[in-house]
């Protein structure tokens, strides 16, 4: 696990990217690698992976007034994310767009346009939102009706931090990874809408 993900796991930011204050004294045992001496550690500094996604705030010790003794995440870093494009590499669009809908099996040749869907419904991964670093497996083909449905369920998930339960579609399991509660370290993975093909494949293997 990357060190910034370790802090996110400990801080547990909500859907708005806001976490509790995390005391330096909590950086022990499993979280020991987060520990630091005085100044803000490299994993939380400006331009770090963590700071590119969240507004990282610090608070200094009351006794010394110099040493940082707690850190928190105070919302998403919109100065970075607002400039991220939802553009998709042309090569990826061409490959995904030629495939059948992962849910309905419809194809553009049958009059149903195939849309290129970001599997990660929250679109918060900076790598995926960058055309220079995104990969084919970050996307999937969905027909417009299926994509519209996914968009609505993702919107509800963002508002409640409760993931879609696949049992509502008649499946015997709710998720193939994670639980009903959205967690940053798992994200959308394991949810039916994240990757219907992988979801069905996982059940078939069982």
C-alpha positions in Angstrom: 0.0 0.0 0.0 1.3 3.4 -1.0 2.1 5.6 2.0 -0.4 8.3 1.0 -3.1 5.5 0.9 -2.0 4.5 4.4 -2.8 8.0 5.7 -6.2 8.0 3.9 -7.0 4.6 5.4 -6.3 6.1 8.9 -7.9 9.5 8.3 -11.1 8.1 6.6 -12.2 11.2 4.7 -15.9 11.4 3.8 -17.5 11.8 0.4 -16.5 15.5 0.5 -12.9 14.7 1.1 -13.0 15.9 4.7 -11.3 13.9 7.5 -10.9 14.1 11.2 -7.7 15.5 12.7 -5.1 12.7 12.9 -2.6 13.0 15.7 1.0 12.2 15.1 0.8 9.9 18.1 -1.3 7.5 16.0 1.6 6.8 13.6 2.5 3.6 15.3 2.5 -0.2 14.5 0.8 -0.6 11.1 1.0 3.2 10.5 4.6 3.7 11.7 5.9 4.5 8.2 3.8 7.8 8.4 5.8 9.1 11.3 8.0 12.2 10.9 10.1 14.6 13.0 9.2 18.2 12.7 8.1 19.5 9.3 5.4 18.1 7.1 6.6 14.7 5.6 7.1 14.3 1.9 4.0 12.2 1.5 1.9 15.3 2.5 3.8 18.2 1.0 2.7 20.3 -2.0 2.7 18.3 -5.2 2.6 15.0 -3.4 0.0 12.5 -4.6 -2.0 13.2 -1.5 -1.9 17.0 -1.8 -2.8 16.8 -5.5 -6.1 15.1 -4.5 -6.8 16.7 -1.0 -6.3 20.0 0.8 -3.8 18.9 3.5 -3.9 20.9 6.7 -1.6 20.8 9.7 -1.7 22.0 13.3 1.3 22.7 15.5 1.9 21.6 19.0 0.5 23.9 21.7 3.6 23.5 23.8 6.3 24.1 21.2 4.3 26.1 18.6 6.7 24.8 16.0 6.4 21.0 15.6 3.4 19.7 13.7 1.4 17.3 15.8 -1.7 16.6 13.8 -2.8 16.5 10.1 -6.2 16.4 8.4 -7.7 16.4 4.9 -10.0 19.4 4.3 -11.8 18.7 1.1 -10.6 17.9 -2.4 -8.0 20.1 -4.0 -10.1 21.8 -6.6 -7.2 23.9 -7.8 -5.8 20.7 -9.2 -8.9 18.6 -10.0 -10.8 21.4 -11.6 -8.2 21.5 -14.4 -8.4 17.7 -15.0 -10.0 16.9 -18.3 -12.5 14.1 -18.8 -11.0 13.5 -22.2 -10.2 10.0 -23.3 -7.3 8.9 -25.6 -8.5 8.6 -29.1 -7.1 5.1 -29.4 -9.0 4.0 -26.3 -12.2 5.6 -27.5 -11.9 3.7 -30.8 -11.3 0.3 -29.2 -13.9 0.6 -26.5 -16.4 2.2 -28.9 -16.3 -0.7 -31.3 -17.4 -3.2 -28.6 -20.8 -4.3 -27.4 -22.4 -2.9 -24.2 -21.0 -4.8 -21.2 -24.5 -5.0 -19.8 -27.0 -5.2 -22.6 -24.9 -6.7 -25.3 -26.1 -4.1 -27.8 -23.8 -2.7 -30.5 -23.5 0.5 -32.4 -24.4 -1.3 -35.6 -27.8 -2.2 -34.2 -28.6 1.5 -33.7 -27.5 1.7 -30.1 -24.5 4.0 -29.7 -21.7 2.5 -27.5 -20.4 5.1 -25.0 -17.0 4.9 -23.4 -17.5 4.8 -19.7 -15.0 5.6 -16.9 -15.2 2.5 -14.7 -14.4 4.7 -11.7 -17.7 6.5 -11.3 -16.2 9.2 -9.0 -13.5 10.2 -11.5 -11.1 11.1 -8.7 -8.1 9.1 -9.8 -5.6 11.6 -11.3 -3.9 9.0 -13.4 -7.2 7.9 -15.1 -8.2 11.5 -15.7 -5.0 12.2 -17.5 -4.8 11.2 -21.2 -1.1 10.6 -20.9 -1.4 8.0 -18.1 -4.9 6.4 -18.6 -5.1 2.8 -19.7 -7.6 0.7 -21.8 -8.7 -1.3 -18.7 -9.8 1.9 -17.0 -12.8 2.1 -19.4 -15.7 -0.1 -20.6 -18.4 0.0 -23.3 -21.9 0.8 -22.2 -25.0 1.7 -24.2 -26.5 5.0 -23.4 -29.4 3.5 -21.3 -26.9 1.5 -19.2 -24.5 4.4 -18.8 -27.4 6.7 -17.8 -28.4 4.2 -15.1 -24.8 3.9 -13.9 -24.4 7.6 -13.7 -27.5 7.9 -11.5 -26.4 5.1 -9.1 -22.9 6.6 -8.9 -24.5 10.0 -8.0 -26.4 8.3 -5.2 -23.2 6.6 -3.9 -21.4 9.9 -3.8 -24.2 11.5 -1.8 -24.6 8.7 0.7 -21.3 6.8 0.6 -23.4 3.6 0.2 -22.5 1.5 -2.8 -25.0 -0.1 -5.1 -26.2 -3.5 -4.0 -26.2 -6.0 -6.9 -28.8 -8.1 -5.1 -31.3 -5.5 -6.4 -30.6 -7.0 -9.8 -31.2 -10.6 -8.6 -27.5 -11.5 -7.9 -26.8 -13.7 -4.9 -23.9 -11.4 -3.8 -23.9 -7.7 -3.3 -20.2 -7.0 -4.1 -17.2 -9.1 -5.2 -14.9 -6.8 -3.1 -15.6 -4.4 -0.3 -18.9 -3.8 1.5 -21.9 -1.5 1.2 -19.8 1.4 2.7 -17.7 3.3 0.2 -14.0 3.2 1.3 -11.2 5.1 -0.4 -8.8 2.2 -0.3 -11.2 0.1 -2.3 -13.1 2.8 -4.1 -15.5 1.5 -6.8 -13.8 -1.8 -7.2 -16.1 -4.8 -6.4 -19.3 -2.8 -7.2 -21.4 -4.3 -10.1 -21.4 -1.0 -12.0 -17.6 -0.6 -11.8 -17.1 -3.6 -14.1 -20.2 -5.8 -14.9 -18.0 -8.2 -16.9 -15.6 -8.7 -14.1 -18.5 -9.1 -11.6 -20.1 -11.9 -13.6 -16.7 -13.5 -14.3 -15.9 -13.6 -10.6 -19.3 -15.3 -9.8 -18.7 -17.8 -12.6 -15.3 -18.8 -11.2 -17.0 -19.5 -7.9 
